[in-house]
Amino acid sequence: MDAGHAPASTPIERHTGWTPELIGHVAILLLVNVVVDTVITAPLLVLPELLEQFGAGQPAWLNASAMLAGAMWAPLLGRLAALHGRRQILVLSLVLAAAGALICLAAPTLWVFVIGRVVEGAAVASLFLTVGIVRELCAPRLGMVVTGVVTSGNAVIGIVFAFLFATLGEQYGYQVVFITSFVFAVLTAVLVHLRLPKTAPTKTGRVDVAGAVLLGAGLAMVVGYISVGNTNGWLAAAPLALAGLVALAGWYVLARRRADPIIDINGLNRPLVLMLLVVVFGTGAYQSMLQLFSLITQVSPAQGLGYGVAAPAALSILHAVPPIGIVLGGVVSGVLTNRIGAAATLTAGVAIGTIGTLGLFVGVSSLPVAAVCSLLLSLTAGTLVTSGFNLASTLVSLDRDAAVSSLVMTMIAIGSVVFNFVGAAVLDATHVTIAGTSMSSAVGVLTYVGIGTAAFLVAGGMAVLLLKTLRRTVATPTSPVPRTEVRPGGSRNR
């Protein structure tokens, strides 16, 4: 069968306005992304308990293992979604998340725990599946706004979870996080299966298993090199990096030769490549700044290190602001996309992030400035994720949407993991000893901010090139699968 053409399917009702049915579907998709939050961010709230349990000297692995797994899962799940339908694969990703939570819950050692996090990381990839389902359910203009709601609205619930998990984790241990994640994943999988409409495949063919294995292994080994090399020596860990590069090279060769690769490299045009570069640098810079906020709230200005904002509720303030900014950024960017276009909105998000990161050169020593920077960076996060997915949907036809959306998710995950590991390596390399205690130096902290600023500047340059390219290029995507549109009140429009 030809893998390049979508099979015939029954049209799906497509909404052009808000209806009770659409609101119910959006609520379920928001719940899916709440599960994603319990996988990615909730374990950070019980990190001290996890470190005590496993005696880990590499907390970055506890933080980043699920996100790295998301980068590995996303291309495979994107291909499966094209072959079997988005809703069906979304249920699969939630079931995997539940299984991973159980493994983490019962893990006797660190490496069994990491395996659980890798399995659980399938939920990270489910974010792009919710975006694809929105595209199938909604007409384009409404879909842009709904995408912003779905990708960012769960951040509000995250505020409640932040306080809940922090309190329960201290009283009952880190296991409460994984029990909650398991329960939410199972309940959400049932709701998705029973309440969301079944989505049709958009392609035929087979799964490139060899390509998926090579890509996943290559990414894991290259990122692992950054972590292991920082502690064991860069030259000593060089074989790990070499093996990772060989695996990635093997994946690239297969992708160029096969008719149905896990990632269609031959189908990546200039606008898509530029958009993916903006996403990987922009979201990576934002995520690394979150790690920095935790550091500066643990240091008092009185210690004389040249940075620090320790004060009552400082950490709560800096971590309570991002959910608000993410929701605002996501929803507003969805509205702006209908007015100025996804590429221009993406560029505006990068500009806001650059300002926020530059402000941290002062903010690392001033809590009010740090709070403002936190808001600006979270606005950027909501804007980049929503605009990235929205732009992807305008650059390709429906039969390629799952694959390209999975690439956006992969770039988000890779950027987050790589910049977190690089930042941790910089801080470790610039420690100073104060009263017998090893602490990050001002040089390390400011270098950390400088790396984030440089990443945003690179993202900004790519965004400007993207705008220029789109002005010169008239997109002519393949006609999508026919659908029936549903207007408010139930009237249908073919």
C-alpha positions as CSV (number, residue, x, y, z in Angstrom):
1,M,0.0,0.0,0.0
2,D,1.2,3.5,-0.7
3,A,2.3,5.2,2.5
4,G,2.1,8.7,1.0
5,H,-1.7,8.9,0.5
6,A,-4.5,9.1,3.1
7,P,-7.1,6.4,2.9
8,A,-10.7,7.4,2.4
9,S,-12.5,8.1,5.7
10,T,-15.9,9.2,7.0
11,P,-15.9,13.0,7.4
12,I,-15.6,14.3,11.0
13,E,-17.9,17.0,12.2
14,R,-15.9,20.2,12.3
15,H,-16.8,23.0,14.7
16,T,-16.7,26.7,13.7
17,G,-17.8,28.0,17.1
18,W,-18.0,27.1,20.7
19,T,-20.7,24.5,21.5
20,P,-21.4,22.4,24.6
21,E,-20.0,19.4,22.8
22,L,-16.8,21.2,21.9
23,I,-16.4,22.5,25.5
24,G,-16.7,18.9,26.7
25,H,-14.0,17.7,24.3
26,V,-11.7,20.6,25.3
27,A,-12.1,19.7,29.0
28,I,-11.0,16.1,28.2
29,L,-8.0,17.3,26.2
30,L,-7.1,19.7,29.1
31,L,-7.2,16.7,31.4
32,V,-4.7,14.9,29.1
33,N,-2.3,17.7,29.5
34,V,-2.8,17.7,33.3
35,V,-1.5,14.1,33.1
36,V,1.5,15.5,31.2
37,D,2.1,17.9,34.0
38,T,2.0,15.2,36.6
39,V,4.7,13.4,34.6
40,I,7.0,16.3,33.9
41,T,6.8,18.8,36.7
42,A,5.2,17.0,39.7
43,P,8.3,14.9,40.5
44,L,10.4,18.1,40.7
45,L,8.2,19.1,43.7
46,V,9.3,16.0,45.6
47,L,12.9,16.1,44.3
48,P,14.5,16.1,47.8
49,E,12.6,13.0,48.8
50,L,13.6,11.3,45.5
51,L,17.3,12.1,46.1
52,E,17.1,10.8,49.6
53,Q,15.4,7.6,48.4
54,F,17.9,6.8,45.6
55,G,21.0,8.7,46.7
56,A,21.3,10.1,43.2
57,G,24.3,12.3,42.4
58,Q,22.6,13.2,39.1
59,P,19.4,15.0,39.9
60,A,19.3,16.3,36.3
61,W,18.4,12.7,35.2
62,L,15.5,12.6,37.6
63,N,14.3,15.9,36.2
64,A,15.0,15.3,32.5
65,S,14.5,11.5,32.0
66,A,10.8,11.8,31.2
67,M,11.3,14.8,28.9
68,L,14.1,13.0,27.1
69,A,11.8,10.0,26.7
70,G,9.2,12.3,25.3
71,A,11.6,13.2,22.5
72,M,12.2,9.5,21.8
73,W,8.5,8.6,21.9
74,A,7.2,11.5,19.9
75,P,8.3,10.4,16.3
76,L,7.1,6.8,16.9
77,L,3.7,7.9,18.3
78,G,3.4,10.4,15.5
79,R,3.9,7.7,12.9
80,L,1.5,5.4,14.7
81,A,-1.1,8.2,14.9
82,A,-1.0,8.6,11.1
83,L,-1.5,4.9,10.6
84,H,-4.1,4.2,13.2
85,G,-5.7,7.5,14.2
86,R,-4.8,10.1,16.8
87,R,-7.4,9.2,19.5
88,Q,-6.4,5.5,19.5
89,I,-2.7,6.4,19.9
90,L,-3.5,9.0,22.6
91,V,-5.2,6.2,24.6
92,L,-2.0,4.1,24.1
93,S,0.2,6.9,25.4
94,L,-1.9,7.4,28.5
95,V,-1.8,3.6,29.2
96,L,2.0,3.7,28.9
97,A,2.1,6.7,31.3
98,A,0.1,4.7,33.8
99,A,2.4,1.7,33.5
100,G,5.4,4.0,33.9
101,A,4.0,5.5,37.0
102,L,3.6,2.1,38.6
103,I,7.2,1.2,37.8
104,C,8.4,4.4,39.4
105,L,6.1,3.8,42.4
106,A,7.7,0.3,43.0
107,A,11.2,1.0,41.8
108,P,13.9,-0.4,44.2
109,T,16.8,1.3,42.5
110,L,17.6,4.5,40.6
111,W,17.9,2.8,37.2
112,V,14.6,0.9,37.6
113,F,13.1,4.3,38.5
114,V,14.7,5.8,35.3
115,I,13.2,3.0,33.2
116,G,9.8,3.9,34.7
117,R,10.3,7.5,33.8
118,V,11.2,6.5,30.2
119,V,8.0,4.5,29.9
120,E,6.0,7.3,31.6
121,G,7.5,9.8,29.2
122,A,5.1,8.6,26.5
123,A,2.6,11.0,28.1
124,V,4.9,13.9,27.1
125,A,4.3,13.0,23.4
126,S,0.6,13.0,24.0
127,L,0.6,16.8,24.0
128,F,1.0,17.0,20.2
129,L,-1.8,14.4,19.8
130,T,-4.2,16.6,21.6
131,V,-3.3,19.4,19.2
132,G,-3.9,17.2,16.2
133,I,-7.3,16.2,17.6
134,V,-8.1,19.9,17.9
135,R,-7.3,20.4,14.3
136,E,-9.6,17.5,13.3
137,L,-12.5,18.8,15.4
138,C,-12.3,22.6,14.7
139,A,-12.2,24.8,11.6
140,P,-8.9,26.6,11.2
141,R,-9.7,30.0,12.8
142,L,-11.4,28.4,15.8
143,G,-8.7,25.7,16.0
144,M,-5.9,28.3,16.5
145,V,-7.7,29.6,19.6
146,V,-8.6,26.2,21.0
147,T,-5.0,25.0,20.5
148,G,-3.9,27.9,22.8
149,V,-6.5,26.8,25.4
150,V,-5.6,23.1,25.3
151,T,-1.8,23.6,25.3
152,S,-1.7,26.1,28.2
153,G,-5.0,26.0,30.2
154,N,-3.7,23.0,32.3
155,A,-1.1,25.4,33.8
156,V,-3.9,26.8,36.1
157,I,-4.5,23.4,37.6
158,G,-0.8,23.1,38.0
159,I,-0.9,25.9,40.6
160,V,-3.1,23.7,42.8
161,F,-0.9,20.7,42.2
162,A,2.2,22.6,43.1
163,F,1.0,23.3,46.6
164,L,-0.7,19.9,47.0
165,F,2.3,17.8,46.0
166,A,4.7,19.8,48.0
167,T,2.7,19.3,51.1
168,L,1.7,15.7,50.6
169,G,5.2,14.8,49.5
170,E,6.6,15.9,52.8
171,Q,4.0,14.0,54.8
172,Y,3.6,10.8,52.8
173,G,6.7,10.6,50.6
174,Y,7.4,10.9,46.9
175,Q,5.1,8.0,46.1
176,V,2.0,10.2,46.3
177,V,3.0,11.9,43.0
178,F,3.1,8.6,41.1
179,I,-0.1,7.3,42.6
180,T,-1.8,10.5,41.4
181,S,-0.2,10.3,38.0
182,F,-1.4,6.7,37.6
183,V,-5.0,7.5,38.7
184,F,-5.2,10.5,36.4
185,A,-3.7,8.6,33.4
186,V,-6.2,5.7,33.7
187,L,-9.2,7.9,34.2
188,T,-8.2,10.2,31.3
189,A,-7.6,7.2,29.0
190,V,-11.1,5.9,29.7
191,L,-12.6,9.4,29.0
192,V,-10.6,9.8,25.8
193,H,-11.8,6.4,24.6
194,L,-15.4,6.9,25.5
195,R,-16.1,10.5,24.8
196,L,-13.8,11.8,22.0
197,P,-14.8,10.9,18.4
198,K,-12.7,8.2,16.8
199,T,-10.2,9.7,14.4
200,A,-9.3,8.1,11.1
201,P,-5.8,7.2,9.8
202,T,-4.3,9.6,7.4
203,K,-1.7,7.3,5.9
204,T,-1.1,3.7,5.2
205,G,2.2,1.8,5.4
206,R,4.3,0.4,8.2
207,V,6.4,1.7,11.1
208,D,10.1,2.2,10.7
209,V,11.1,0.4,13.8
210,A,14.9,0.5,13.0
211,G,14.7,4.2,12.5
212,A,12.9,4.7,15.7
213,V,15.4,2.7,17.7
214,L,18.4,4.4,16.1
215,L,16.9,7.9,16.7
216,G,15.9,7.2,20.3
217,A,19.2,5.6,21.2
218,G,21.2,8.3,19.5
219,L,19.4,11.1,21.3
220,A,19.8,9.4,24.7
221,M,23.5,8.7,24.2
222,V,24.3,12.3,23.0
223,V,22.4,13.9,25.9
224,G,23.8,11.3,28.3
225,Y,27.3,12.4,27.2
226,I,26.6,15.9,28.4
227,S,25.7,14.6,31.8
228,V,28.3,11.8,32.2
229,G,31.1,13.9,30.7
230,N,30.5,16.6,33.3
231,T,31.2,14.2,36.2
232,N,33.5,11.6,34.7
233,G,35.5,13.7,32.3
234,W,34.6,14.7,28.7
235,L,37.3,12.6,27.1
236,A,36.5,9.6,29.2
237,A,32.8,9.8,28.1
238,A,33.7,10.4,24.5
239,P,32.8,6.8,23.4
240,L,29.3,7.5,24.5
241,A,29.0,10.6,22.4
242,L,30.6,8.8,19.4
243,A,28.1,5.9,19.7
244,G,25.3,8.4,19.8
245,L,26.5,10.2,16.7
246,V,26.9,6.9,14.9
247,A,23.3,5.9,15.8
248,L,22.0,9.3,14.6
249,A,24.0,9.0,11.4
250,G,22.5,5.5,10.8
251,W,19.0,6.9,11.4
252,Y,19.7,9.8,8.9
253,V,20.8,7.4,6.2
254,L,17.7,5.2,6.7
255,A,15.4,8.3,6.7
256,R,16.8,9.4,3.4
257,R,16.4,6.0,1.7
258,R,13.1,4.7,3.0
259,A,9.8,5.5,1.6
260,D,8.1,5.7,5.0
261,P,10.7,6.8,7.6
262,I,10.0,7.6,11.2
263,I,10.7,11.3,10.3
264,D,10.4,12.4,6.7
265,I,13.6,14.4,6.3
266,N,13.0,14.8,2.6
267,G,9.7,16.5,3.3
268,L,11.2,19.2,5.6
269,N,11.2,22.5,3.7
270,R,13.0,25.7,4.8
271,P,10.0,27.2,6.7
272,L,9.6,24.0,8.7
273,V,13.3,23.7,9.6
274,L,13.4,27.4,10.7
275,M,10.3,27.0,12.8
276,L,11.8,23.9,14.5
277,L,15.0,25.7,15.2
278,V,13.1,28.6,16.8
279,V,11.2,26.1,19.0
280,V,14.3,24.1,20.1
281,F,16.3,27.2,21.1
282,G,13.4,29.2,22.6
283,T,11.8,26.5,24.7
284,G,15.2,25.2,25.8
285,A,16.2,28.7,27.0
286,Y,12.9,29.1,28.9
287,Q,13.1,25.7,30.6
288,S,16.7,26.3,31.7
289,M,15.7,29.5,33.4
290,L,13.2,27.6,35.5
291,Q,16.1,25.6,36.9
292,L,17.9,28.8,37.7
293,F,15.0,30.3,39.7
294,S,15.2,27.3,42.1
295,L,18.9,28.1,42.6
296,I,18.8,31.8,43.3
297,T,16.0,31.4,45.8
298,Q,18.3,29.2,48.0
299,V,20.9,32.0,48.3
300,S,20.7,35.0,50.4
301,P,22.2,38.4,49.3
302,A,23.8,38.5,52.7
303,Q,26.1,35.6,51.7
304,G,28.0,38.0,49.4
305,L,28.1,35.7,46.4
306,G,26.9,38.4,44.0
307,Y,23.5,36.9,43.5
308,G,20.6,35.5,45.5
309,V,17.0,36.5,46.3
310,A,16.2,34.3,49.3
311,A,13.3,35.6,51.2
312,P,10.0,34.3,52.7
313,A,7.9,32.8,49.9
314,A,10.5,33.7,47.2
315,L,10.3,30.3,45.6
316,S,6.5,30.2,45.7
317,I,6.4,33.6,44.0
318,L,8.7,32.7,41.2
319,H,7.0,29.3,40.6
320,A,3.4,30.7,41.0
321,V,3.8,33.3,38.2
322,P,4.6,30.9,35.3
323,P,1.3,29.1,35.2
324,I,-0.5,32.5,34.8
325,G,1.9,33.7,32.1
326,I,1.7,30.4,30.2
327,V,-2.1,30.5,30.1
328,L,-2.1,34.2,28.9
329,G,0.6,33.5,26.4
330,G,-1.1,30.4,25.0
331,V,-4.6,31.9,24.7
332,V,-3.5,35.3,23.4
333,S,-1.2,33.8,20.9
334,G,-4.1,31.7,19.5
335,V,-6.1,34.9,19.0
336,L,-3.2,36.8,17.6
337,T,-2.4,34.1,15.1
338,N,-5.8,34.7,13.4
339,R,-4.8,38.4,13.1
340,I,-1.1,38.6,12.3
341,G,-0.2,35.0,11.5
342,A,1.5,32.2,13.5
343,A,5.1,33.1,12.4
344,A,4.7,36.8,13.5
345,T,3.2,35.6,16.8
346,L,6.1,33.2,17.3
347,T,8.6,36.0,16.6
348,A,6.9,38.2,19.2
349,G,7.2,35.4,21.7
350,V,10.9,35.1,21.2
351,A,11.3,38.9,21.6
352,I,9.5,38.8,24.9
353,G,11.7,35.9,26.1
354,T,14.8,37.7,25.1
355,I,13.8,40.7,27.2
356,G,12.9,38.5,30.1
357,T,16.3,36.7,30.0
358,L,18.3,39.9,29.7
359,G,16.4,41.2,32.8
360,L,17.8,38.2,34.8
361,F,21.3,39.7,34.7
362,V,19.7,42.1,37.3
363,G,17.0,39.7,38.5
364,V,19.4,37.1,40.0
365,S,19.9,39.7,42.7
366,S,16.5,41.3,42.9
367,L,13.3,39.4,43.7
368,P,10.9,42.0,42.1
369,V,12.9,42.0,38.9
370,A,13.1,38.2,38.9
371,A,9.3,38.0,39.3
372,V,8.8,40.2,36.3
373,C,11.3,38.1,34.3
374,S,9.4,35.0,35.3
375,L,6.2,36.4,34.0
376,L,7.8,37.5,30.7
377,L,9.4,34.1,30.2
378,S,6.2,32.2,30.9
379,L,4.4,34.4,28.4
380,T,7.1,33.3,26.0
381,A,6.6,29.6,26.9
382,G,2.9,29.7,26.2
383,T,3.4,31.6,23.0
384,L,6.2,29.4,21.6
385,V,4.3,26.1,22.2
386,T,1.0,27.3,20.8
387,S,2.4,29.2,17.9
388,G,4.8,26.3,17.0
389,F,1.9,23.9,16.7
390,N,-0.3,26.4,14.9
391,L,2.4,27.2,12.4
392,A,3.0,23.6,11.8
393,S,-0.7,23.0,11.0
394,T,-0.6,25.8,8.3
395,L,2.6,24.5,6.6
396,V,1.5,20.9,5.9
397,S,-1.6,19.0,4.9
398,L,-3.6,16.9,7.3
399,D,-1.9,13.6,6.2
400,R,1.5,15.0,7.3
401,D,0.2,16.8,10.4
402,A,0.8,14.0,12.9
403,A,4.5,13.6,11.8
404,V,5.3,17.3,11.8
405,S,3.5,17.9,15.2
406,S,5.5,15.1,16.7
407,L,8.6,16.9,15.4
408,V,7.6,20.1,17.3
409,M,7.1,18.0,20.4
410,T,10.5,16.4,19.9
411,M,12.2,19.8,19.5
412,I,10.5,21.1,22.7
413,A,11.8,18.1,24.6
414,I,15.3,18.1,23.2
415,G,15.7,21.8,23.8
416,S,14.5,21.4,27.4
417,V,16.8,18.5,28.2
418,V,19.9,19.8,26.4
419,F,19.8,23.3,27.9
420,N,19.1,21.9,31.4
421,F,22.1,19.6,31.2
422,V,24.4,22.3,29.7
423,G,23.3,24.8,32.4
424,A,24.0,22.2,35.2
425,A,27.4,21.5,33.7
426,V,28.3,25.2,33.7
427,L,27.2,25.6,37.3
428,D,29.1,22.5,38.4
429,A,32.3,23.7,36.7
430,T,32.2,27.2,38.4
431,H,31.5,26.2,42.0
432,V,33.2,28.1,44.8
433,T,33.7,26.9,48.5
434,I,32.2,29.2,51.1
435,A,32.7,28.2,54.8
436,G,33.3,24.6,53.7
437,T,30.2,24.4,51.5
438,S,30.4,24.2,47.7
439,M,28.1,26.7,46.0
440,S,27.5,28.1,42.5
441,S,29.5,31.2,41.9
442,A,28.3,34.5,40.4
443,V,30.4,33.8,37.3
444,G,28.6,30.5,36.8
445,V,25.1,32.0,37.4
446,L,25.7,35.0,35.0
447,T,27.2,32.6,32.4
448,Y,24.1,30.5,32.7
449,V,21.9,33.6,32.0
450,G,24.3,34.5,29.1
451,I,23.7,31.1,27.5
452,G,19.9,31.5,27.8
453,T,20.2,35.0,26.3
454,A,22.4,33.7,23.4
455,A,19.8,30.9,22.7
456,F,17.0,33.4,22.5
457,L,19.1,35.6,20.2
458,V,19.7,32.6,17.9
459,A,15.9,31.8,18.0
460,G,15.2,35.4,17.1
461,G,17.5,35.3,14.1
462,M,15.8,32.1,12.9
463,A,12.4,33.7,13.5
464,V,13.3,36.7,11.3
465,L,14.5,34.4,8.6
466,L,11.3,32.4,8.9
467,L,9.2,35.6,8.4
468,K,11.2,36.6,5.3
469,T,11.0,33.1,3.9
470,L,7.2,32.9,4.3
471,R,6.8,36.3,2.6
472,R,8.7,34.9,-0.4
473,T,6.9,31.5,-0.4
474,V,3.3,30.8,-1.2
475,A,2.3,27.6,0.5
476,T,0.3,25.1,-1.5
477,P,-0.5,22.2,0.8
478,T,-2.4,19.1,-0.3
479,S,-6.2,19.3,0.1
480,P,-7.2,17.9,3.5
481,V,-9.7,15.1,4.1
482,P,-13.2,16.5,3.7
483,R,-15.1,17.2,6.9
484,T,-18.5,18.5,8.0
485,E,-18.5,21.8,9.8
486,V,-20.7,22.4,12.8
487,R,-21.8,25.9,13.7
488,P,-23.0,27.0,17.1
489,G,-26.5,25.8,17.6
490,G,-26.0,22.6,15.7
491,S,-26.4,23.7,12.0
492,R,-24.1,21.9,9.6
493,N,-22.2,23.4,6.7
494,R,-20.5,21.3,4.0
